[in-house]
Amino acid sequence: MDRIVVDQTKAAINALIDVEQLWIEHTPEYHLSSRELLILKKKLGLALKNVKKIYDENLEIMTAAEDEIKKMHQIREH
């Protein structure tokens, strides 16, 4: 993975940490103000965008790695 993927991953994780912090601050009722809902929408959108991009751009190499591991397990089983 290259630097861009690492940065996208960090951005997605940070956005999800921000979402978690919103939930923690509003436990147990989870009543968010309009401003907080807007922040939530933006943070979730950022996380979705970055995770989707990471997934799509690396699907081929991740699938190849998965196939390689499956082949290694099949060889060991025989």
SEKOLZA-845150 format. One record per atom (N, C-alpha, C, CB): residue in three letters; residue number from 1; chain; x, y, z. Coordinates in nm, 2 decimals. Each point is the difference from the previous one (the first is absolute). Last residue first. Glycine has a CB too. Layout:
! SEKOLZA-845150
+--------+-----+--------+--------+--------+--------+
: residu : num : chaine :      u :      v :      w :
+--------+-----+--------+--------+--------+--------+
:    ALA : NUM :      A :      X :      Y :      Z :
...
+--------+-----+--------+--------+--------+--------+
END
This chain:
! SEKOLZA-845150
+--------+-----+--------+--------+--------+--------+
: residu : num : chaine :      u :      v :      w :
+--------+-----+--------+--------+--------+--------+
:    HIS :  78 :      A :  -0.33 :  -3.12 :   0.20 :
:    HIS :  78 :      A :   0.02 :  -0.13 :  -0.08 :
:    HIS :  78 :      A :   0.12 :  -0.06 :   0.03 :
:    HIS :  78 :      A :  -0.12 :   0.09 :  -0.18 :
:    GLU :  77 :      A :  -0.02 :   0.32 :   0.38 :
:    GLU :  77 :      A :  -0.10 :  -0.10 :   0.03 :
:    GLU :  77 :      A :   0.03 :  -0.13 :  -0.07 :
:    GLU :  77 :      A :  -0.17 :   0.18 :   0.04 :
:    ARG :  76 :      A :   0.44 :   0.21 :  -0.12 :
:    ARG :  76 :      A :   0.02 :  -0.06 :   0.14 :
:    ARG :  76 :      A :  -0.09 :  -0.11 :   0.03 :
:    ARG :  76 :      A :   0.08 :   0.22 :   0.07 :
:    ILE :  75 :      A :  -0.15 :   0.03 :  -0.47 :
:    ILE :  75 :      A :   0.13 :  -0.08 :  -0.01 :
:    ILE :  75 :      A :   0.03 :  -0.07 :   0.14 :
:    ILE :  75 :      A :   0.09 :   0.16 :  -0.18 :
:    GLN :  74 :      A :  -0.45 :   0.14 :   0.16 :
:    GLN :  74 :      A :  -0.04 :  -0.12 :  -0.07 :
:    GLN :  74 :      A :   0.13 :  -0.09 :  -0.02 :
:    GLN :  74 :      A :  -0.18 :   0.12 :  -0.12 :
:    HIS :  73 :      A :   0.23 :   0.30 :   0.32 :
:    HIS :  73 :      A :  -0.07 :  -0.09 :   0.09 :
:    HIS :  73 :      A :  -0.04 :  -0.13 :  -0.07 :
:    HIS :  73 :      A :  -0.09 :   0.20 :   0.12 :
:    MET :  72 :      A :   0.30 :   0.14 :  -0.37 :
:    MET :  72 :      A :   0.10 :  -0.05 :   0.10 :
:    MET :  72 :      A :  -0.07 :  -0.10 :   0.09 :
:    MET :  72 :      A :   0.13 :   0.21 :  -0.01 :
:    LYS :  71 :      A :  -0.40 :   0.02 :  -0.30 :
:    LYS :  71 :      A :   0.09 :  -0.10 :  -0.07 :
:    LYS :  71 :      A :   0.10 :  -0.07 :   0.10 :
:    LYS :  71 :      A :  -0.03 :   0.13 :  -0.22 :
:    LYS :  70 :      A :  -0.24 :   0.24 :   0.37 :
:    LYS :  70 :      A :  -0.08 :  -0.12 :  -0.02 :
:    LYS :  70 :      A :   0.08 :  -0.12 :  -0.07 :
:    LYS :  70 :      A :  -0.20 :   0.15 :  -0.02 :
:    ILE :  69 :      A :   0.41 :   0.27 :   0.07 :
:    ILE :  69 :      A :  -0.02 :  -0.07 :   0.13 :
:    ILE :  69 :      A :  -0.08 :  -0.12 :  -0.01 :
:    ILE :  69 :      A :   0.02 :   0.22 :   0.11 :
:    GLU :  68 :      A :   0.03 :   0.04 :  -0.50 :
:    GLU :  68 :      A :   0.13 :  -0.05 :   0.04 :
:    GLU :  68 :      A :  -0.01 :  -0.08 :   0.13 :
:    GLU :  68 :      A :   0.11 :   0.19 :  -0.12 :
:    ASP :  67 :      A :  -0.49 :   0.06 :  -0.02 :
:    ASP :  67 :      A :   0.02 :  -0.12 :  -0.08 :
:    ASP :  67 :      A :   0.13 :  -0.07 :   0.03 :
:    ASP :  67 :      A :  -0.13 :   0.11 :  -0.18 :
:    GLU :  66 :      A :   0.06 :   0.30 :   0.39 :
:    GLU :  66 :      A :  -0.10 :  -0.09 :   0.05 :
:    GLU :  66 :      A :   0.02 :  -0.14 :  -0.08 :
:    GLU :  66 :      A :  -0.16 :   0.19 :   0.07 :
:    ALA :  65 :      A :   0.40 :   0.18 :  -0.22 :
:    ALA :  65 :      A :   0.06 :  -0.05 :   0.12 :
:    ALA :  65 :      A :  -0.09 :  -0.11 :   0.06 :
:    ALA :  65 :      A :   0.10 :   0.23 :   0.04 :
:    ALA :  64 :      A :  -0.26 :  -0.01 :  -0.42 :
:    ALA :  64 :      A :   0.12 :  -0.09 :  -0.03 :
:    ALA :  64 :      A :   0.06 :  -0.05 :   0.12 :
:    ALA :  64 :      A :   0.04 :   0.14 :  -0.21 :
:    THR :  63 :      A :  -0.38 :   0.17 :   0.27 :
:    THR :  63 :      A :  -0.06 :  -0.13 :  -0.05 :
:    THR :  63 :      A :   0.11 :  -0.09 :  -0.04 :
:    THR :  63 :      A :  -0.20 :   0.12 :  -0.08 :
:    MET :  62 :      A :   0.33 :   0.31 :   0.20 :
:    MET :  62 :      A :  -0.05 :  -0.07 :   0.12 :
:    MET :  62 :      A :  -0.06 :  -0.14 :  -0.04 :
:    MET :  62 :      A :  -0.05 :   0.23 :   0.11 :
:    ILE :  61 :      A :   0.20 :   0.06 :  -0.45 :
:    ILE :  61 :      A :   0.11 :  -0.05 :   0.08 :
:    ILE :  61 :      A :  -0.04 :  -0.08 :   0.12 :
:    ILE :  61 :      A :   0.14 :   0.19 :  -0.09 :
:    GLU :  60 :      A :  -0.48 :   0.02 :  -0.17 :
:    GLU :  60 :      A :   0.07 :  -0.10 :  -0.08 :
:    GLU :  60 :      A :   0.12 :  -0.06 :   0.08 :
:    GLU :  60 :      A :  -0.06 :   0.13 :  -0.21 :
:    LEU :  59 :      A :  -0.20 :   0.23 :   0.40 :
:    LEU :  59 :      A :  -0.07 :  -0.13 :  -0.01 :
:    LEU :  59 :      A :   0.08 :  -0.10 :  -0.07 :
:    LEU :  59 :      A :  -0.21 :   0.13 :   0.00 :
:    ASN :  58 :      A :   0.30 :   0.35 :   0.10 :
:    ASN :  58 :      A :   0.09 :  -0.11 :   0.04 :
:    ASN :  58 :      A :  -0.07 :  -0.14 :  -0.01 :
:    ASN :  58 :      A :   0.11 :   0.16 :   0.15 :
:    GLU :  57 :      A :  -0.32 :   0.27 :  -0.26 :
:    GLU :  57 :      A :   0.13 :   0.01 :  -0.06 :
:    GLU :  57 :      A :   0.09 :  -0.12 :   0.04 :
:    GLU :  57 :      A :  -0.02 :   0.25 :   0.01 :
:    ASP :  56 :      A :  -0.42 :  -0.22 :   0.17 :
:    ASP :  56 :      A :  -0.01 :  -0.01 :  -0.14 :
:    ASP :  56 :      A :   0.14 :   0.00 :  -0.07 :
:    ASP :  56 :      A :  -0.22 :   0.11 :   0.01 :
:    TYR :  55 :      A :   0.18 :  -0.04 :   0.47 :
:    TYR :  55 :      A :  -0.04 :  -0.13 :  -0.04 :
:    TYR :  55 :      A :   0.01 :  -0.02 :  -0.16 :
:    TYR :  55 :      A :  -0.15 :  -0.01 :   0.21 :
:    ILE :  54 :      A :   0.24 :   0.43 :  -0.03 :
:    ILE :  54 :      A :   0.11 :  -0.09 :   0.04 :
:    ILE :  54 :      A :  -0.04 :  -0.14 :  -0.05 :
:    ILE :  54 :      A :   0.06 :   0.14 :   0.21 :
:    LYS :  53 :      A :  -0.39 :   0.19 :  -0.26 :
:    LYS :  53 :      A :   0.12 :   0.02 :  -0.09 :
:    LYS :  53 :      A :   0.11 :  -0.10 :   0.03 :
:    LYS :  53 :      A :  -0.06 :   0.25 :  -0.02 :
:    LYS :  52 :      A :  -0.31 :  -0.25 :   0.30 :
:    LYS :  52 :      A :  -0.04 :  -0.05 :  -0.13 :
:    LYS :  52 :      A :   0.12 :   0.01 :  -0.10 :
:    LYS :  52 :      A :  -0.24 :   0.07 :   0.04 :
:    VAL :  51 :      A :   0.29 :   0.12 :   0.39 :
:    VAL :  51 :      A :   0.00 :  -0.15 :   0.01 :
:    VAL :  51 :      A :  -0.03 :  -0.06 :  -0.14 :
:    VAL :  51 :      A :  -0.07 :   0.01 :   0.24 :
:    ASN :  50 :      A :   0.05 :   0.46 :  -0.20 :
:    ASN :  50 :      A :   0.13 :  -0.05 :   0.01 :
:    ASN :  50 :      A :   0.01 :  -0.15 :   0.00 :
:    ASN :  50 :      A :   0.06 :   0.21 :   0.12 :
:    LYS :  49 :      A :  -0.49 :   0.00 :  -0.12 :
:    LYS :  49 :      A :   0.08 :   0.03 :  -0.12 :
:    LYS :  49 :      A :   0.14 :  -0.06 :   0.00 :
:    LYS :  49 :      A :  -0.13 :   0.22 :  -0.02 :
:    LEU :  48 :      A :  -0.14 :  -0.25 :   0.41 :
:    LEU :  48 :      A :  -0.05 :  -0.09 :  -0.11 :
:    LEU :  48 :      A :   0.08 :   0.03 :  -0.13 :
:    LEU :  48 :      A :  -0.23 :   0.01 :   0.10 :
:    ALA :  47 :      A :   0.33 :   0.26 :   0.27 :
:    ALA :  47 :      A :   0.04 :  -0.13 :   0.03 :
:    ALA :  47 :      A :  -0.05 :  -0.10 :  -0.12 :
:    ALA :  47 :      A :  -0.01 :   0.05 :   0.25 :
:    LEU :  46 :      A :  -0.13 :   0.40 :  -0.26 :
:    LEU :  46 :      A :   0.14 :  -0.01 :  -0.03 :
:    LEU :  46 :      A :   0.05 :  -0.14 :   0.02 :
:    LEU :  46 :      A :   0.02 :   0.24 :   0.08 :
:    GLY :  45 :      A :  -0.47 :  -0.16 :   0.03 :
:    GLY :  45 :      A :   0.03 :   0.01 :  -0.15 :
:    GLY :  45 :      A :   0.14 :  -0.01 :  -0.03 :
:    GLY :  45 :      A :  -0.20 :   0.14 :  -0.02 :
:    LEU :  44 :      A :   0.08 :  -0.12 :   0.47 :
:    LEU :  44 :      A :  -0.04 :  -0.13 :  -0.06 :
:    LEU :  44 :      A :   0.03 :   0.00 :  -0.15 :
:    LEU :  44 :      A :  -0.17 :  -0.03 :   0.18 :
:    LYS :  43 :      A :   0.23 :   0.44 :   0.04 :
:    LYS :  43 :      A :   0.10 :  -0.10 :   0.04 :
:    LYS :  43 :      A :  -0.03 :  -0.14 :  -0.05 :
:    LYS :  43 :      A :   0.04 :   0.13 :   0.21 :
:    LYS :  42 :      A :  -0.35 :   0.22 :  -0.29 :
:    LYS :  42 :      A :   0.13 :   0.03 :  -0.07 :
:    LYS :  42 :      A :   0.10 :  -0.10 :   0.03 :
:    LYS :  42 :      A :  -0.05 :   0.24 :   0.01 :
:    LYS :  41 :      A :  -0.36 :  -0.27 :   0.22 :
:    LYS :  41 :      A :  -0.02 :  -0.03 :  -0.14 :
:    LYS :  41 :      A :   0.13 :   0.02 :  -0.08 :
:    LYS :  41 :      A :  -0.24 :   0.08 :   0.02 :
:    LEU :  40 :      A :   0.23 :   0.04 :   0.44 :
:    LEU :  40 :      A :  -0.01 :  -0.14 :  -0.02 :
:    LEU :  40 :      A :  -0.01 :  -0.04 :  -0.15 :
:    LEU :  40 :      A :  -0.11 :  -0.02 :   0.22 :
:    ILE :  39 :      A :   0.09 :   0.47 :  -0.11 :
:    ILE :  39 :      A :   0.13 :  -0.05 :   0.02 :
:    ILE :  39 :      A :   0.01 :  -0.15 :  -0.02 :
:    ILE :  39 :      A :   0.05 :   0.19 :   0.16 :
:    LEU :  38 :      A :  -0.47 :   0.01 :  -0.16 :
:    LEU :  38 :      A :   0.07 :   0.04 :  -0.12 :
:    LEU :  38 :      A :   0.15 :  -0.05 :   0.01 :
:    LEU :  38 :      A :  -0.15 :   0.20 :  -0.03 :
:    LEU :  37 :      A :  -0.12 :  -0.27 :   0.40 :
:    LEU :  37 :      A :  -0.04 :  -0.09 :  -0.11 :
:    LEU :  37 :      A :   0.07 :   0.04 :  -0.13 :
:    LEU :  37 :      A :  -0.23 :  -0.03 :   0.11 :
:    GLU :  36 :      A :   0.29 :   0.31 :   0.26 :
:    GLU :  36 :      A :   0.07 :  -0.13 :   0.02 :
:    GLU :  36 :      A :  -0.04 :  -0.10 :  -0.11 :
:    GLU :  36 :      A :   0.01 :   0.05 :   0.25 :
:    ARG :  35 :      A :  -0.23 :   0.36 :  -0.25 :
:    ARG :  35 :      A :   0.14 :   0.03 :  -0.03 :
:    ARG :  35 :      A :   0.08 :  -0.14 :   0.01 :
:    ARG :  35 :      A :  -0.02 :   0.24 :   0.09 :
:    SER :  34 :      A :  -0.43 :  -0.24 :   0.05 :
:    SER :  34 :      A :   0.01 :   0.02 :  -0.15 :
:    SER :  34 :      A :   0.14 :   0.01 :  -0.04 :
:    SER :  34 :      A :  -0.23 :   0.11 :  -0.01 :
:    SER :  33 :      A :   0.18 :  -0.36 :   0.46 :
:    SER :  33 :      A :  -0.05 :   0.13 :  -0.05 :
:    SER :  33 :      A :   0.01 :   0.00 :  -0.15 :
:    SER :  33 :      A :   0.06 :   0.12 :   0.22 :
:    LEU :  32 :      A :  -0.11 :  -0.58 :   0.07 :
:    LEU :  32 :      A :   0.10 :   0.09 :  -0.05 :
:    LEU :  32 :      A :  -0.07 :   0.13 :  -0.05 :
:    LEU :  32 :      A :   0.15 :  -0.19 :  -0.07 :
:    HIS :  31 :      A :  -0.23 :  -0.25 :   0.41 :
:    HIS :  31 :      A :  -0.07 :   0.11 :  -0.06 :
:    HIS :  31 :      A :   0.10 :   0.10 :  -0.05 :
:    HIS :  31 :      A :  -0.20 :  -0.04 :   0.15 :
:    TYR :  30 :      A :   0.26 :  -0.40 :   0.10 :
:    TYR :  30 :      A :   0.04 :   0.02 :  -0.14 :
:    TYR :  30 :      A :  -0.09 :   0.11 :  -0.07 :
:    TYR :  30 :      A :   0.08 :  -0.24 :  -0.01 :
:    GLU :  29 :      A :  -0.06 :   0.01 :   0.48 :
:    GLU :  29 :      A :  -0.11 :   0.04 :  -0.07 :
:    GLU :  29 :      A :   0.02 :   0.02 :  -0.16 :
:    GLU :  29 :      A :  -0.07 :   0.11 :   0.21 :
:    PRO :  28 :      A :   0.37 :  -0.23 :   0.19 :
:    PRO :  28 :      A :  -0.06 :  -0.11 :  -0.07 :
:    PRO :  28 :      A :  -0.11 :   0.04 :  -0.09 :
:    PRO :  28 :      A :   0.06 :  -0.14 :   0.19 :
:    THR :  27 :      A :   0.35 :   0.36 :  -0.24 :
:    THR :  27 :      A :  -0.05 :  -0.12 :   0.06 :
:    THR :  27 :      A :  -0.08 :   0.03 :   0.12 :
:    THR :  27 :      A :   0.20 :  -0.12 :  -0.08 :
:    HIS :  26 :      A :   0.05 :   0.42 :  -0.22 :
:    HIS :  26 :      A :  -0.14 :   0.00 :   0.00 :
:    HIS :  26 :      A :  -0.06 :  -0.13 :   0.06 :
:    HIS :  26 :      A :   0.00 :   0.16 :  -0.20 :
:    GLU :  25 :      A :   0.47 :  -0.07 :   0.13 :
:    GLU :  25 :      A :  -0.05 :   0.12 :   0.06 :
:    GLU :  25 :      A :  -0.15 :   0.00 :   0.02 :
:    GLU :  25 :      A :   0.19 :   0.12 :  -0.10 :
:    ILE :  24 :      A :   0.02 :  -0.47 :  -0.14 :
:    ILE :  24 :      A :   0.04 :  -0.01 :   0.14 :
:    ILE :  24 :      A :  -0.06 :   0.12 :   0.08 :
:    ILE :  24 :      A :   0.21 :  -0.12 :  -0.06 :
:    TRP :  23 :      A :  -0.26 :   0.11 :  -0.41 :
:    TRP :  23 :      A :  -0.09 :  -0.10 :   0.07 :
:    TRP :  23 :      A :   0.03 :   0.00 :   0.15 :
:    TRP :  23 :      A :  -0.01 :  -0.14 :  -0.21 :
:    LEU :  22 :      A :   0.29 :   0.40 :  -0.07 :
:    LEU :  22 :      A :  -0.14 :   0.06 :   0.01 :
:    LEU :  22 :      A :  -0.09 :  -0.09 :   0.08 :
:    LEU :  22 :      A :   0.04 :   0.11 :  -0.22 :
:    GLN :  21 :      A :   0.39 :  -0.27 :   0.13 :
:    GLN :  21 :      A :   0.00 :   0.10 :   0.11 :
:    GLN :  21 :      A :  -0.14 :   0.07 :   0.01 :
:    GLN :  21 :      A :   0.25 :   0.04 :  -0.04 :
:    GLU :  20 :      A :  -0.18 :  -0.35 :  -0.31 :
:    GLU :  20 :      A :  -0.01 :  -0.07 :   0.13 :
:    GLU :  20 :      A :   0.00 :   0.10 :   0.11 :
:    GLU :  20 :      A :   0.12 :  -0.19 :  -0.10 :
:    VAL :  19 :      A :  -0.05 :   0.36 :  -0.33 :
:    VAL :  19 :      A :  -0.14 :  -0.05 :   0.02 :
:    VAL :  19 :      A :  -0.01 :  -0.07 :   0.13 :
:    VAL :  19 :      A :  -0.02 :  -0.03 :  -0.25 :
:    ASP :  18 :      A :   0.45 :   0.17 :   0.14 :
:    ASP :  18 :      A :  -0.09 :   0.11 :   0.03 :
:    ASP :  18 :      A :  -0.14 :  -0.04 :   0.01 :
:    ASP :  18 :      A :   0.16 :   0.15 :  -0.13 :
:    ILE :  17 :      A :   0.13 :  -0.48 :   0.00 :
:    ILE :  17 :      A :   0.03 :   0.04 :   0.14 :
:    ILE :  17 :      A :  -0.08 :   0.12 :   0.04 :
:    ILE :  17 :      A :   0.23 :  -0.09 :  -0.02 :
:    LEU :  16 :      A :  -0.24 :  -0.04 :  -0.43 :
:    LEU :  16 :      A :  -0.08 :  -0.09 :   0.08 :
:    LEU :  16 :      A :   0.02 :   0.02 :   0.15 :
:    LEU :  16 :      A :   0.01 :  -0.16 :  -0.18 :
:    ALA :  15 :      A :   0.24 :   0.41 :  -0.13 :
:    ALA :  15 :      A :  -0.14 :   0.04 :  -0.01 :
:    ALA :  15 :      A :  -0.09 :  -0.09 :   0.09 :
:    ALA :  15 :      A :   0.04 :   0.08 :  -0.24 :
:    ASN :  14 :      A :   0.42 :  -0.18 :   0.21 :
:    ASN :  14 :      A :  -0.02 :   0.12 :   0.07 :
:    ASN :  14 :      A :  -0.15 :   0.05 :   0.00 :
:    ASN :  14 :      A :   0.24 :   0.06 :  -0.05 :
:    ILE :  13 :      A :  -0.11 :  -0.43 :  -0.22 :
:    ILE :  13 :      A :   0.01 :  -0.03 :   0.14 :
:    ILE :  13 :      A :  -0.03 :   0.12 :   0.09 :
:    ILE :  13 :      A :   0.16 :  -0.19 :  -0.05 :
:    ALA :  12 :      A :  -0.12 :   0.26 :  -0.41 :
:    ALA :  12 :      A :  -0.12 :  -0.08 :   0.03 :
:    ALA :  12 :      A :  -0.01 :  -0.04 :   0.14 :
:    ALA :  12 :      A :   0.00 :  -0.09 :  -0.23 :
:    ALA :  11 :      A :   0.39 :   0.31 :   0.08 :
:    ALA :  11 :      A :  -0.12 :   0.09 :  -0.01 :
:    ALA :  11 :      A :  -0.13 :  -0.07 :   0.04 :
:    ALA :  11 :      A :   0.12 :   0.14 :  -0.17 :
:    LYS :  10 :      A :   0.28 :  -0.40 :   0.13 :
:    LYS :  10 :      A :   0.00 :   0.09 :   0.12 :
:    LYS :  10 :      A :  -0.12 :   0.09 :   0.00 :
:    LYS :  10 :      A :   0.25 :  -0.01 :   0.00 :
:    THR :   9 :      A :  -0.20 :  -0.24 :  -0.38 :
:    THR :   9 :      A :  -0.03 :  -0.09 :   0.11 :
:    THR :   9 :      A :   0.00 :   0.08 :   0.13 :
:    THR :   9 :      A :   0.10 :  -0.20 :  -0.12 :
:    GLN :   8 :      A :   0.05 :   0.41 :  -0.27 :
:    GLN :   8 :      A :  -0.15 :  -0.02 :  -0.01 :
:    GLN :   8 :      A :  -0.05 :  -0.09 :   0.12 :
:    GLN :   8 :      A :   0.01 :   0.02 :  -0.25 :
:    ASP :   7 :      A :   0.46 :   0.05 :   0.21 :
:    ASP :   7 :      A :  -0.07 :   0.12 :   0.03 :
:    ASP :   7 :      A :  -0.15 :  -0.01 :   0.00 :
:    ASP :   7 :      A :   0.19 :   0.13 :  -0.09 :
:    VAL :   6 :      A :   0.06 :  -0.49 :  -0.06 :
:    VAL :   6 :      A :   0.03 :   0.01 :   0.14 :
:    VAL :   6 :      A :  -0.08 :   0.13 :   0.05 :
:    VAL :   6 :      A :   0.23 :  -0.12 :  -0.02 :
:    VAL :   5 :      A :  -0.22 :   0.04 :  -0.44 :
:    VAL :   5 :      A :  -0.09 :  -0.09 :   0.07 :
:    VAL :   5 :      A :   0.01 :   0.01 :   0.15 :
:    VAL :   5 :      A :   0.02 :  -0.16 :  -0.19 :
:    ILE :   4 :      A :   0.27 :   0.41 :  -0.07 :
:    ILE :   4 :      A :  -0.13 :   0.05 :  -0.02 :
:    ILE :   4 :      A :  -0.10 :  -0.09 :   0.08 :
:    ILE :   4 :      A :   0.06 :   0.10 :  -0.23 :
:    ARG :   3 :      A :   0.40 :  -0.23 :   0.20 :
:    ARG :   3 :      A :  -0.03 :   0.11 :   0.09 :
:    ARG :   3 :      A :  -0.14 :   0.05 :   0.00 :
:    ARG :   3 :      A :   0.24 :   0.06 :  -0.02 :
:    ASP :   2 :      A :  -0.18 :  -0.55 :  -0.17 :
:    ASP :   2 :      A :   0.08 :   0.12 :  -0.01 :
:    ASP :   2 :      A :  -0.04 :   0.10 :   0.11 :
:    ASP :   2 :      A :   0.03 :  -0.04 :  -0.25 :
:    MET :   1 :      A :  -0.03 :  -0.53 :   0.22 :
:    MET :   1 :      A :  -0.08 :   0.12 :   0.00 :
:    MET :   1 :      A :   0.09 :   0.12 :   0.00 :
:    MET :   1 :      A :  -0.19 :  -0.12 :   0.12 :
+--------+-----+--------+--------+--------+--------+
END
